[in-house]
Amino acid sequence: MKKEKILEIIKKLIAVAITAFISALSIRLIVQQNQFLSGGVSGVTILISRYTALKLSDPELESLLYSILYIVFNIPIFIFGFKKLGKQFVLYSLVEVLLYSVLVSAVPVSWYTTFQLNLIDKLTLSILAGLLSGTAGVVAFSNSFSQGGTDIISMYLSRTKGKGIGNYSLAINAGVLALGGIVFKDYASLVYTVIYFFTSSLVVNNLYIGHKKMLVEVVTRNADALTEKLMQASHHGCTVLDAVGAYSKESKKVLRIVVSSNQTKRVCEIIKETDKESFTTIMNISQ
């Protein structure tokens, strides 16, 4: 295995660990301790685990049930992600979900008072939970994996529809929020949860730019090799046009390919490696 490939795997595993830890802190120390809800699969899992713990009068049962059910509910979504988003995306997402599920139960509740979170008002805590959740999402999406659950669905919709991931997450979370309001009738926590969701969505939409598209246009003499490498690396189609240099009168090719913003750097590296004399322009696409 090449050194670059090994370094890439290590980088992604570090990102997985960071994402899982940040998410676990957000859920364990803020969401669960303040009776907030969560979004998507995590939100449904919290509803079931919290309701069960209340019925059995066993608060400690909530975290254990949450960890188990979160994995179970993610299985069909991972199957969908494997078919639509690829093996590598799902593999790292699966590792993140497993690690996160362990950390949610492992993070000590005592940290809530150790870090004096009990002295902070709920409004500030809901914003902090959103910042942590959004940051974890950005780290995950930027490294081509997700936190599982409806993040996989949001990523798929973002790739196919071209809108921000945070928009789809917010729409899905609204349904979970409505269900939570019906079950618990704790409308104060409901308001704080809305702020938590909105903050998280705002962070993801403003910091993650993977859904934004770029048009890369290359004038080259080595069209065949370059086209093959670009399509293989980006998983996007490529259009090849005939061209003639106005000064040199030489026949050349113009390659046009549309890629996501976070793929642009890799595309430019491939172009430089394949044809150092090529001429490349990159443009933002609004539609």
Buried (B, 14 or more C-beta within 10 A) or exposed (E): EEEEEEEEEEEBBEBBBBBBBBBBBBBBBBBBBBBBBBBBBBBBBBBBBBBBBEEEEEEEBBBBBBBBBBBEBBEEBBEEBBEBBEEEBBBBBBBBBBBBBBBBBEBEBEEBEEEEBEEEEBEEBBBBBBBBBBBBBBBBBBBBBBBBBBBBBBBBBBBEEBBBBBBBBBEBBEBBBEBBBEEBEBEEBBEBBBBBBBBBBBBBBEBBBBBBBBEBBBBBEBBEEBBEBBBEBBEBEBEBEEEEEEEEEEEBBBBEBBBBBBBBEEBBEBBEEBBEEBEBEBEEEEE
